[in-house]
Amino acid sequence: MNFDRIAVEPDKLEGKPTIRGLRISVETVVRLVAADWSFDEILSDYPDLEREDIKQALEYAAAATNVHFYHLREPA
C-alpha cells in the first residue's frame, strides 16, 4: 500500500506520522474517529484535512497494527 498522504518528519510532532506534513497527526485523526466523530465533523474542525486524508490515516493505523496470529493446538 502506498501511503502518499502520510509523512514522518523528525522535526514535526516528535517524528510522529502526520497528514501531508501538516501538524495533524495520524493518531489525532484515528482518535477522533474512535471517539465517534463523523468525517464531516473532523473536516469541519480541521479544514486543512481532506476526506482521503482520514481514510488513509485509518488504513495506515490498520497496517501499523498488522499482527499475525497463529492458532496453536490445545495441549493433550
C-alpha positions in Angstrom: 0.0 0.0 0.0 1.2 3.5 -0.9 0.8 6.0 1.9 1.4 9.1 -0.1 -0.5 11.3 2.4 1.4 10.2 5.4 4.7 12.0 6.3 7.2 11.3 9.0 9.5 14.3 9.7 11.8 14.2 12.8 11.3 17.9 13.4 7.5 17.8 13.4 5.4 16.4 16.3 8.4 14.5 17.6 8.6 12.4 14.4 5.0 11.1 14.7 3.3 10.2 11.4 1.4 13.3 10.2 -1.1 14.0 7.4 0.7 15.5 4.4 3.3 17.2 6.6 0.7 19.2 8.4 0.8 19.4 12.2 -2.1 17.0 12.4 -1.0 13.5 13.5 -2.4 10.3 12.2 -3.0 9.5 15.9 -5.2 12.5 16.3 -7.4 11.6 13.3 -7.7 7.9 14.4 -8.6 9.0 18.0 -11.3 11.3 16.6 -12.8 8.5 14.6 -12.7 6.2 17.6 -14.5 8.9 19.6 -17.3 8.6 17.1 -16.7 11.9 15.2 -18.0 11.7 11.7 -15.8 12.5 8.7 -17.8 15.7 8.2 -17.2 16.8 11.8 -13.5 16.2 11.5 -13.3 18.1 8.2 -15.3 21.0 9.8 -12.9 21.3 12.8 -9.7 20.6 10.7 -10.3 22.5 7.4 -6.8 21.6 6.1 -7.8 17.9 6.0 -9.4 16.2 3.1 -11.7 13.1 3.2 -8.9 11.0 1.6 -6.6 12.0 4.4 -8.9 10.5 7.0 -9.3 7.3 5.0 -5.5 7.0 4.6 -4.9 7.7 8.3 -7.2 4.7 9.2 -5.5 2.5 6.6 -2.1 3.5 7.9 -3.2 2.7 11.5 -4.5 -0.7 10.4 -1.3 -1.5 8.6 0.7 -0.4 11.6 -1.1 -2.9 13.8 -0.9 -5.8 11.3 -0.1 -8.8 13.5 -0.1 -12.4 12.5 -1.8 -14.8 14.9 -1.1 -18.5 14.8 -3.6 -20.9 16.2 -1.9 -23.5 18.3 -3.3 -26.8 19.2 -4.6 -27.3 22.7 -2.1 -29.4 24.8 -3.1 -33.0 25.1 
